[in-house]
Amino acid sequence: MKGHDNRTPRVPHQPRRTSVYFTDRGIEELEKRRGEEEVTFEWLAEQLRTFVDLNPDFEVPVERLATWLARLDDEDEDE
């Protein structure tokens, strides 16, 4: 990744919303239980690999999420 630093990637501001989708519950639980923790992308990648090993049906969605996260800064590089 060119010029990588430890800043949080810029993501368009999304207004806080109430749970609409079923997945929001899991995201909210993650935020509540682990929101104060800091993790590396290396750790996250290992957790995603383990999750896919245990839940192969989720390989495509996890790959899409990982690719999306990896490319968050792509728009900034064009400026």
LOROMI-252626 format. One record per residue: chain; x negated, y, z of N, C-alpha, C in turn. Coordinates in steps of 0.001 Angstrom, whole numbers. Atoms other than C-alpha are relative to their C-alpha. Layout:
! LOROMI-252626
<site><kette>A</kette><n_xx>X</n_xx><n_yy>Y</n_yy><n_zz>Z</n_zz><ca_xx>X</ca_xx><ca_yy>Y</ca_yy><ca_zz>Z</ca_zz><c_xx>X</c_xx><c_yy>Y</c_yy><c_zz>Z</c_zz></site>
...
! end
This chain:
! LOROMI-252626
<site><kette>A</kette><n_xx>-843</n_xx><n_yy>-1163</n_yy><n_zz>0</n_zz><ca_xx>0</ca_xx><ca_yy>0</ca_yy><ca_zz>0</ca_zz><c_xx>-893</c_xx><c_yy>1231</c_yy><c_zz>0</c_zz></site>
<site><kette>A</kette><n_xx>830</n_xx><n_yy>-1182</n_yy><n_zz>120</n_zz><ca_xx>-1563</ca_xx><ca_yy>3304</ca_yy><ca_zz>-1075</ca_zz><c_xx>240</c_xx><c_yy>955</c_yy><c_zz>1157</c_zz></site>
<site><kette>A</kette><n_xx>-107</n_xx><n_yy>-1022</n_yy><n_zz>-1021</n_zz><ca_xx>-2286</ca_xx><ca_yy>5764</ca_yy><ca_zz>1712</ca_zz><c_xx>920</c_xx><c_yy>-359</c_yy><c_zz>1149</c_zz></site>
<site><kette>A</kette><n_xx>-901</n_xx><n_yy>439</n_yy><n_zz>-1068</n_zz><ca_xx>-428</ca_xx><ca_yy>3703</ca_yy><ca_zz>4290</ca_zz><c_xx>-405</c_xx><c_yy>619</c_yy><c_zz>1326</c_zz></site>
<site><kette>A</kette><n_xx>244</n_xx><n_yy>-468</n_yy><n_zz>-1354</n_zz><ca_xx>-101</ca_xx><ca_yy>5275</ca_yy><ca_zz>7696</ca_zz><c_xx>1068</c_xx><c_yy>-588</c_yy><c_zz>906</c_zz></site>
<site><kette>A</kette><n_xx>-899</n_xx><n_yy>599</n_yy><n_zz>-976</n_zz><ca_xx>1836</ca_xx><ca_yy>4456</ca_yy><ca_zz>10827</ca_zz><c_xx>1308</c_xx><c_yy>764</c_yy><c_zz>164</c_zz></site>
<site><kette>A</kette><n_xx>-1254</n_xx><n_yy>-738</n_yy><n_zz>-111</n_zz><ca_xx>4650</ca_xx><ca_yy>6947</ca_yy><ca_zz>10249</ca_zz><c_xx>1175</c_xx><c_yy>-890</c_yy><c_zz>-363</c_zz></site>
<site><kette>A</kette><n_xx>-1226</n_xx><n_yy>699</n_yy><n_zz>355</n_zz><ca_xx>8177</ca_xx><ca_yy>5670</ca_yy><ca_zz>10124</ca_zz><c_xx>381</c_xx><c_yy>427</c_yy><c_zz>-1409</c_zz></site>
<site><kette>A</kette><n_xx>-373</n_xx><n_yy>-371</n_yy><n_zz>1363</n_zz><ca_xx>9274</ca_xx><ca_yy>5521</ca_yy><ca_zz>6468</ca_zz><c_xx>1212</c_xx><c_yy>919</c_yy><c_zz>-1</c_zz></site>
<site><kette>A</kette><n_xx>-1150</n_xx><n_yy>-886</n_yy><n_zz>119</n_zz><ca_xx>11646</ca_xx><ca_yy>8248</ca_yy><ca_zz>5394</ca_zz><c_xx>1142</c_xx><c_yy>-742</c_yy><c_zz>-664</c_zz></site>
<site><kette>A</kette><n_xx>-1206</n_xx><n_yy>638</n_yy><n_zz>507</n_zz><ca_xx>15102</ca_xx><ca_yy>6830</ca_yy><ca_zz>4909</ca_zz><c_xx>1079</c_xx><c_yy>1062</c_yy><c_zz>34</c_zz></site>
<site><kette>A</kette><n_xx>-1058</n_xx><n_yy>-1011</n_yy><n_zz>-23</n_zz><ca_xx>18052</ca_xx><ca_yy>9015</ca_yy><ca_zz>3909</ca_zz><c_xx>824</c_xx><c_yy>-120</c_yy><c_zz>1275</c_zz></site>
<site><kette>A</kette><n_xx>-774</n_xx><n_yy>-5</n_yy><n_zz>-1245</n_zz><ca_xx>19956</ca_xx><ca_yy>10041</ca_yy><ca_zz>7038</ca_zz><c_xx>1369</c_xx><c_yy>-616</c_yy><c_zz>-238</c_zz></site>
<site><kette>A</kette><n_xx>-1312</n_xx><n_yy>637</n_yy><n_zz>42</n_zz><ca_xx>22967</ca_xx><ca_yy>7858</ca_yy><ca_zz>7616</ca_zz><c_xx>717</c_xx><c_yy>367</c_yy><c_zz>1288</c_zz></site>
<site><kette>A</kette><n_xx>-719</n_xx><n_yy>-317</n_yy><n_zz>-1233</n_zz><ca_xx>25611</ca_xx><ca_yy>9090</ca_yy><ca_zz>10043</ca_zz><c_xx>269</c_xx><c_yy>-1263</c_yy><c_zz>803</c_zz></site>
<site><kette>A</kette><n_xx>-289</n_xx><n_yy>1142</n_yy><n_zz>-872</n_zz><ca_xx>26106</ca_xx><ca_yy>6805</ca_yy><ca_zz>13038</ca_zz><c_xx>1456</c_xx><c_yy>-379</c_yy><c_zz>-199</c_zz></site>
<site><kette>A</kette><n_xx>-1366</n_xx><n_yy>453</n_yy><n_zz>237</n_zz><ca_xx>29187</ca_xx><ca_yy>4689</ca_yy><ca_zz>12508</ca_zz><c_xx>352</c_xx><c_yy>-1110</c_yy><c_zz>963</c_zz></site>
<site><kette>A</kette><n_xx>-434</n_xx><n_yy>1102</n_yy><n_zz>-846</n_zz><ca_xx>31246</ca_xx><ca_yy>2256</ca_yy><ca_zz>14456</ca_zz><c_xx>-111</c_xx><c_yy>-1286</c_yy><c_zz>-801</c_zz></site>
<site><kette>A</kette><n_xx>130</n_xx><n_yy>1298</n_yy><n_zz>665</n_zz><ca_xx>31031</ca_xx><ca_yy>-1450</ca_yy><ca_zz>13690</ca_zz><c_xx>1137</c_xx><c_yy>-214</c_yy><c_zz>-983</c_zz></site>
<site><kette>A</kette><n_xx>-975</n_xx><n_yy>280</n_yy><n_zz>1037</n_zz><ca_xx>32777</ca_xx><ca_yy>-2102</ca_yy><ca_zz>10408</ca_zz><c_xx>-237</c_xx><c_yy>-1399</c_yy><c_zz>-531</c_zz></site>
<site><kette>A</kette><n_xx>360</n_xx><n_yy>1293</n_yy><n_zz>542</n_zz><ca_xx>30932</ca_xx><ca_yy>-5129</ca_yy><ca_zz>9122</ca_zz><c_xx>-413</c_xx><c_yy>-938</c_yy><c_zz>1129</c_zz></site>
<site><kette>A</kette><n_xx>383</n_xx><n_yy>999</n_yy><n_zz>-993</n_zz><ca_xx>30334</ca_xx><ca_yy>-8344</ca_yy><ca_zz>11024</ca_zz><c_xx>-1481</c_xx><c_yy>111</c_yy><c_zz>340</c_zz></site>
<site><kette>A</kette><n_xx>1446</n_xx><n_yy>-83</n_yy><n_zz>-242</n_zz><ca_xx>26566</ca_xx><ca_yy>-7860</ca_yy><ca_zz>10594</ca_zz><c_xx>-359</c_xx><c_yy>1142</c_yy><c_zz>930</c_zz></site>
<site><kette>A</kette><n_xx>290</n_xx><n_yy>-1111</n_yy><n_zz>-901</n_zz><ca_xx>26752</ca_xx><ca_yy>-4582</ca_yy><ca_zz>12502</ca_zz><c_xx>-127</c_xx><c_yy>-467</c_yy><c_zz>1441</c_zz></site>
<site><kette>A</kette><n_xx>67</n_xx><n_yy>495</n_yy><n_zz>-1378</n_zz><ca_xx>27324</ca_xx><ca_yy>-6548</ca_yy><ca_zz>15704</ca_zz><c_xx>-1394</c_xx><c_yy>-528</c_yy><c_zz>316</c_zz></site>
<site><kette>A</kette><n_xx>1352</n_xx><n_yy>523</n_yy><n_zz>-211</n_zz><ca_xx>24017</ca_xx><ca_yy>-8360</ca_yy><ca_zz>15308</ca_zz><c_xx>-1038</c_xx><c_yy>1103</c_yy><c_zz>28</c_zz></site>
<site><kette>A</kette><n_xx>933</n_xx><n_yy>-1128</n_yy><n_zz>32</n_zz><ca_xx>22201</ca_xx><ca_yy>-5151</ca_yy><ca_zz>14426</ca_zz><c_xx>99</c_xx><c_yy>789</c_yy><c_zz>1303</c_zz></site>
<site><kette>A</kette><n_xx>-184</n_xx><n_yy>-725</n_yy><n_zz>-1256</n_zz><ca_xx>23705</ca_xx><ca_yy>-3425</ca_yy><ca_zz>17460</ca_zz><c_xx>-580</c_xx><c_yy>-776</c_yy><c_zz>1178</c_zz></site>
<site><kette>A</kette><n_xx>589</n_xx><n_yy>806</n_yy><n_zz>-1072</n_zz><ca_xx>22678</ca_xx><ca_yy>-6339</ca_yy><ca_zz>19700</ca_zz><c_xx>-1525</c_xx><c_yy>101</c_yy><c_zz>-39</c_zz></site>
<site><kette>A</kette><n_xx>1450</n_xx><n_yy>-140</n_yy><n_zz>147</n_zz><ca_xx>19132</ca_xx><ca_yy>-6163</ca_yy><ca_zz>18315</ca_zz><c_xx>-464</c_xx><c_yy>1343</c_yy><c_zz>552</c_zz></site>
<site><kette>A</kette><n_xx>363</n_xx><n_yy>-1341</n_yy><n_zz>-455</n_zz><ca_xx>19008</ca_xx><ca_yy>-2431</ca_yy><ca_zz>18945</ca_zz><c_xx>120</c_xx><c_yy>112</c_yy><c_zz>1524</c_zz></site>
<site><kette>A</kette><n_xx>-231</n_xx><n_yy>-77</n_yy><n_zz>-1447</n_zz><ca_xx>20414</ca_xx><ca_yy>-2808</ca_yy><ca_zz>22474</ca_zz><c_xx>-1048</c_xx><c_yy>-797</c_yy><c_zz>776</c_zz></site>
<site><kette>A</kette><n_xx>893</n_xx><n_yy>883</n_yy><n_zz>-751</n_zz><ca_xx>18178</ca_xx><ca_yy>-5705</ca_yy><ca_zz>23533</ca_zz><c_xx>-1477</c_xx><c_yy>282</c_yy><c_zz>-242</c_zz></site>
<site><kette>A</kette><n_xx>1422</n_xx><n_yy>-147</n_yy><n_zz>336</n_zz><ca_xx>14924</ca_xx><ca_yy>-4785</ca_yy><ca_zz>21757</ca_zz><c_xx>-335</c_xx><c_yy>1385</c_yy><c_zz>-537</c_zz></site>
<site><kette>A</kette><n_xx>175</n_xx><n_yy>-1330</n_yy><n_zz>582</n_zz><ca_xx>15341</ca_xx><ca_yy>-1144</ca_yy><ca_zz>20771</ca_zz><c_xx>-1203</c_xx><c_yy>782</c_yy><c_zz>492</c_zz></site>
<site><kette>A</kette><n_xx>1146</n_xx><n_yy>-717</n_yy><n_zz>-556</n_zz><ca_xx>12514</ca_xx><ca_yy>61</ca_yy><ca_zz>23013</ca_zz><c_xx>-1331</c_xx><c_yy>-624</c_yy><c_zz>-404</c_zz></site>
<site><kette>A</kette><n_xx>1235</n_xx><n_yy>697</n_yy><n_zz>366</n_zz><ca_xx>9970</ca_xx><ca_yy>-2457</ca_yy><ca_zz>21657</ca_zz><c_xx>-577</c_xx><c_yy>551</c_yy><c_zz>-1296</c_zz></site>
<site><kette>A</kette><n_xx>671</n_xx><n_yy>-321</n_yy><n_zz>1251</n_zz><ca_xx>7420</ca_xx><ca_yy>-1722</ca_yy><ca_zz>18957</ca_zz><c_xx>-563</c_xx><c_yy>-1288</c_yy><c_zz>-567</c_zz></site>
<site><kette>A</kette><n_xx>503</n_xx><n_yy>1207</n_yy><n_zz>652</n_zz><ca_xx>6519</ca_xx><ca_yy>-4414</ca_yy><ca_zz>16436</ca_zz><c_xx>-780</c_xx><c_yy>397</c_yy><c_zz>-1246</c_zz></site>
<site><kette>A</kette><n_xx>732</n_xx><n_yy>-226</n_yy><n_zz>1245</n_zz><ca_xx>4155</ca_xx><ca_yy>-4702</ca_yy><ca_zz>13500</ca_zz><c_xx>755</c_xx><c_yy>-665</c_yy><c_zz>-1143</c_zz></site>
<site><kette>A</kette><n_xx>-603</n_xx><n_yy>662</n_yy><n_zz>1158</n_zz><ca_xx>5211</ca_xx><ca_yy>-5603</ca_yy><ca_zz>9999</ca_zz><c_xx>-514</c_xx><c_yy>-1424</c_yy><c_zz>-127</c_zz></site>
<site><kette>A</kette><n_xx>536</n_xx><n_yy>1365</n_yy><n_zz>0</n_zz><ca_xx>2946</ca_xx><ca_yy>-8634</ca_yy><ca_zz>10341</ca_zz><c_xx>874</c_xx><c_yy>-903</c_yy><c_zz>873</c_zz></site>
<site><kette>A</kette><n_xx>-873</n_xx><n_yy>765</n_yy><n_zz>-903</n_zz><ca_xx>5049</ca_xx><ca_yy>-9829</ca_yy><ca_zz>13307</ca_zz><c_xx>1373</c_xx><c_yy>-210</c_yy><c_zz>-636</c_zz></site>
<site><kette>A</kette><n_xx>-1313</n_xx><n_yy>98</n_yy><n_zz>637</n_zz><ca_xx>8292</ca_xx><ca_yy>-9067</ca_yy><ca_zz>11460</ca_zz><c_xx>-28</c_xx><c_yy>-1011</c_yy><c_zz>-1139</c_zz></site>
<site><kette>A</kette><n_xx>118</n_xx><n_yy>945</n_yy><n_zz>1114</n_zz><ca_xx>7107</ca_xx><ca_yy>-10994</ca_yy><ca_zz>8387</ca_zz><c_xx>-25</c_xx><c_yy>-1437</c_yy><c_zz>505</c_zz></site>
<site><kette>A</kette><n_xx>60</n_xx><n_yy>1355</n_yy><n_zz>-555</n_zz><ca_xx>6298</ca_xx><ca_yy>-14031</ca_yy><ca_zz>10529</ca_zz><c_xx>1368</c_xx><c_yy>-436</c_yy><c_zz>518</c_zz></site>
<site><kette>A</kette><n_xx>-1339</n_xx><n_yy>334</n_yy><n_zz>-496</n_zz><ca_xx>9738</ca_xx><ca_yy>-13893</ca_yy><ca_zz>12178</ca_zz><c_xx>951</c_xx><c_yy>-293</c_yy><c_zz>-1161</c_zz></site>
<site><kette>A</kette><n_xx>-848</n_xx><n_yy>244</n_yy><n_zz>1176</n_zz><ca_xx>11426</ca_xx><ca_yy>-13661</ca_yy><ca_zz>8761</ca_zz><c_xx>-324</c_xx><c_yy>-1352</c_yy><c_zz>-629</c_zz></site>
<site><kette>A</kette><n_xx>385</n_xx><n_yy>1316</n_yy><n_zz>541</n_zz><ca_xx>9431</ca_xx><ca_yy>-16674</ca_yy><ca_zz>7516</ca_zz><c_xx>574</c_xx><c_yy>-1127</c_yy><c_zz>851</c_zz></site>
<site><kette>A</kette><n_xx>-536</n_xx><n_yy>1019</n_yy><n_zz>-909</n_zz><ca_xx>10429</ca_xx><ca_yy>-18689</ca_yy><ca_zz>10583</ca_zz><c_xx>1504</c_xx><c_yy>-110</c_yy><c_zz>-158</c_zz></site>
<site><kette>A</kette><n_xx>-1453</n_xx><n_yy>2</n_yy><n_zz>164</n_zz><ca_xx>14065</ca_xx><ca_yy>-17664</ca_yy><ca_zz>10172</ca_zz><c_xx>403</c_xx><c_yy>-727</c_yy><c_zz>-1277</c_zz></site>
<site><kette>A</kette><n_xx>-325</n_xx><n_yy>656</n_yy><n_zz>1274</n_zz><ca_xx>14099</ca_xx><ca_yy>-18768</ca_yy><ca_zz>6521</ca_zz><c_xx>-311</c_xx><c_yy>-1492</c_yy><c_zz>67</c_zz></site>
<site><kette>A</kette><n_xx>299</n_xx><n_yy>1431</n_yy><n_zz>-165</n_zz><ca_xx>12411</ca_xx><ca_yy>-22059</ca_yy><ca_zz>7432</ca_zz><c_xx>1139</c_xx><c_yy>-713</c_yy><c_zz>719</c_zz></site>
<site><kette>A</kette><n_xx>-1091</n_xx><n_yy>593</n_yy><n_zz>-775</n_zz><ca_xx>15209</ca_xx><ca_yy>-22711</ca_yy><ca_zz>9923</ca_zz><c_xx>1364</c_xx><c_yy>154</c_yy><c_zz>-667</c_zz></site>
<site><kette>A</kette><n_xx>-1274</n_xx><n_yy>-327</n_yy><n_zz>653</n_zz><ca_xx>17974</ca_xx><ca_yy>-21238</ca_yy><ca_zz>7719</ca_zz><c_xx>-221</c_xx><c_yy>242</c_yy><c_zz>-1490</c_zz></site>
<site><kette>A</kette><n_xx>356</n_xx><n_yy>-188</n_yy><n_zz>1409</n_zz><ca_xx>17083</ca_xx><ca_yy>-21851</ca_yy><ca_zz>4047</ca_zz><c_xx>1091</c_xx><c_yy>659</c_yy><c_zz>-845</c_zz></site>
<site><kette>A</kette><n_xx>-1070</n_xx><n_yy>-658</n_yy><n_zz>760</n_zz><ca_xx>20490</ca_xx><ca_yy>-20604</ca_yy><ca_zz>2868</ca_zz><c_xx>-165</c_xx><c_yy>1516</c_yy><c_zz>-30</c_zz></site>
<site><kette>A</kette><n_xx>187</n_xx><n_yy>-1446</n_yy><n_zz>-75</n_zz><ca_xx>19335</ca_xx><ca_yy>-17103</ca_yy><ca_zz>3812</ca_zz><c_xx>-1269</c_xx><c_yy>473</c_yy><c_zz>-709</c_zz></site>
<site><kette>A</kette><n_xx>1252</n_xx><n_yy>-363</n_yy><n_zz>667</n_zz><ca_xx>16195</ca_xx><ca_yy>-17135</ca_yy><ca_zz>1654</ca_zz><c_xx>159</c_xx><c_yy>1232</c_yy><c_zz>-894</c_zz></site>
<site><kette>A</kette><n_xx>-184</n_xx><n_yy>-1125</n_yy><n_zz>925</n_zz><ca_xx>17576</ca_xx><ca_yy>-14740</ca_yy><ca_zz>-977</ca_zz><c_xx>292</c_xx><c_yy>1305</c_yy><c_zz>750</c_zz></site>
<site><kette>A</kette><n_xx>-220</n_xx><n_yy>-1264</n_yy><n_zz>-714</n_zz><ca_xx>19034</ca_xx><ca_yy>-12147</ca_yy><ca_zz>1439</ca_zz><c_xx>-1234</c_xx><c_yy>493</c_yy><c_zz>763</c_zz></site>
<site><kette>A</kette><n_xx>1209</n_xx><n_yy>-407</n_yy><n_zz>-725</n_zz><ca_xx>15836</ca_xx><ca_yy>-12160</ca_yy><ca_zz>3524</ca_zz><c_xx>-1029</c_xx><c_yy>546</c_yy><c_zz>-981</c_zz></site>
<site><kette>A</kette><n_xx>930</n_xx><n_yy>-499</n_yy><n_zz>1027</n_zz><ca_xx>13745</ca_xx><ca_yy>-11743</ca_yy><ca_zz>366</ca_zz><c_xx>411</c_xx><c_yy>1397</c_yy><c_zz>-445</c_zz></site>
<site><kette>A</kette><n_xx>-478</n_xx><n_yy>-1330</n_yy><n_zz>408</n_zz><ca_xx>15927</ca_xx><ca_yy>-8792</ca_yy><ca_zz>-666</ca_zz><c_xx>-288</c_xx><c_yy>1039</c_yy><c_zz>1065</c_zz></site>
<site><kette>A</kette><n_xx>291</n_xx><n_yy>-924</n_yy><n_zz>-1098</n_zz><ca_xx>15588</ca_xx><ca_yy>-7179</ca_yy><ca_zz>2762</ca_zz><c_xx>-1491</c_xx><c_yy>311</c_yy><c_zz>52</c_zz></site>
<site><kette>A</kette><n_xx>1447</n_xx><n_yy>-200</n_yy><n_zz>-59</n_zz><ca_xx>11811</ca_xx><ca_yy>-7686</ca_yy><ca_zz>2784</ca_zz><c_xx>-478</c_xx><c_yy>879</c_yy><c_zz>-1152</c_zz></site>
<site><kette>A</kette><n_xx>384</n_xx><n_yy>-806</n_yy><n_zz>1160</n_zz><ca_xx>11466</ca_xx><ca_yy>-6234</ca_yy><ca_zz>-717</ca_zz><c_xx>457</c_xx><c_yy>1443</c_yy><c_zz>177</c_zz></site>
<site><kette>A</kette><n_xx>-528</n_xx><n_yy>-1348</n_yy><n_zz>-237</n_zz><ca_xx>13663</ca_xx><ca_yy>-3255</ca_yy><ca_zz>190</ca_zz><c_xx>-882</c_xx><c_yy>742</c_yy><c_zz>1003</c_zz></site>
<site><kette>A</kette><n_xx>861</n_xx><n_yy>-624</n_yy><n_zz>-1002</n_zz><ca_xx>11571</ca_xx><ca_yy>-2566</ca_yy><ca_zz>3300</ca_zz><c_xx>-1376</c_xx><c_yy>326</c_yy><c_zz>-577</c_zz></site>
<site><kette>A</kette><n_xx>1327</n_xx><n_yy>-206</n_yy><n_zz>584</n_zz><ca_xx>8327</ca_xx><ca_yy>-2938</ca_yy><ca_zz>1342</ca_zz><c_xx>-29</c_xx><c_yy>1190</c_yy><c_zz>-949</c_zz></site>
<site><kette>A</kette><n_xx>-38</n_xx><n_yy>-1040</n_yy><n_zz>1035</n_zz><ca_xx>9455</ca_xx><ca_yy>-406</ca_yy><ca_zz>-1275</ca_zz><c_xx>629</c_xx><c_yy>1310</c_yy><c_zz>458</c_zz></site>
<site><kette>A</kette><n_xx>-638</n_xx><n_yy>-1219</n_yy><n_zz>-493</n_zz><ca_xx>10963</ca_xx><ca_yy>2286</ca_yy><ca_zz>961</ca_zz><c_xx>-733</c_xx><c_yy>1264</c_yy><c_zz>-417</c_zz></site>
<site><kette>A</kette><n_xx>791</n_xx><n_yy>-1186</n_yy><n_zz>328</n_zz><ca_xx>8136</ca_xx><ca_yy>4705</ca_yy><ca_zz>168</ca_zz><c_xx>-162</c_xx><c_yy>235</c_yy><c_zz>-1495</c_zz></site>
<site><kette>A</kette><n_xx>212</n_xx><n_yy>-128</n_yy><n_zz>1444</n_zz><ca_xx>8231</ca_xx><ca_yy>4168</ca_yy><ca_zz>-3610</ca_zz><c_xx>497</c_xx><c_yy>1324</c_yy><c_zz>-559</c_zz></site>
<site><kette>A</kette><n_xx>-526</n_xx><n_yy>-1269</n_yy><n_zz>510</n_zz><ca_xx>10389</ca_xx><ca_yy>7254</ca_yy><ca_zz>-4225</ca_zz><c_xx>-938</c_xx><c_yy>1145</c_yy><c_zz>336</c_zz></site>
<site><kette>A</kette><n_xx>911</n_xx><n_yy>-1056</n_yy><n_zz>-418</n_zz><ca_xx>7910</ca_xx><ca_yy>9421</ca_yy><ca_zz>-2292</ca_zz><c_xx>-1238</c_xx><c_yy>65</c_yy><c_zz>-876</c_zz></site>
<site><kette>A</kette><n_xx>1210</n_xx><n_yy>31</n_yy><n_zz>818</n_zz><ca_xx>5015</ca_xx><ca_yy>8327</ca_yy><ca_zz>-4515</ca_zz><c_xx>203</c_xx><c_yy>678</c_yy><c_zz>-1347</c_zz></site>
<site><kette>A</kette><n_xx>-285</n_xx><n_yy>-637</n_yy><n_zz>1280</n_zz><ca_xx>6754</ca_xx><ca_yy>9756</ca_yy><ca_zz>-7600</ca_zz><c_xx>-22</c_xx><c_yy>1517</c_yy><c_zz>101</c_zz></site>
<site><kette>A</kette><n_xx>-71</n_xx><n_yy>-1455</n_yy><n_zz>-173</n_zz><ca_xx>6886</ca_xx><ca_yy>13267</ca_yy><ca_zz>-6120</ca_zz><c_xx>-1338</c_xx><c_yy>653</c_yy><c_zz>-163</c_zz></site>
! end
